[in-house]
Amino acid sequence: MAKFLLQASYLGEGAKGLLREGGSGRRAAIEEAVASVGGRVESMYFTFGDHDVCLVVDFPDNVSSSAFSLTARASGLVSTSTTPLLTVEEIDEAARKSVRYRAPGT
């Protein structure tokens, strides 16, 4: 499973829905939606600032992550941002790879 950071902001009626359902109601709905594509919510937090909610989610693959995100955005009630998360070991592996690269203009 791949880990993703999902950040979301409620828009207009979406914020009103959050007020009606409360955080627990939204968590249950999100956990159900994530599970429907084979994923699992590891953690979920409501936040202040640019985003209203942040989640760490395990999805089987990029396609499942995209399906979830597209469906949420298509509601018109939430905007989302998805960031793949890499483990320390994955970065170690990437750092060991040899890349032939020429910087622009050199």
Buried (B, 14 or more C-beta within 10 A) or exposed (E): EBBBEBBBBBBEEBBEBBEEEEEEEBBEEBBEBBEEBEBEBBEBEEEEEEBBBBBBBBBEEEEBBEBBBEEBBEEEBBBBEBEEEEEEEEEEEEEEEEEEEEEEEE
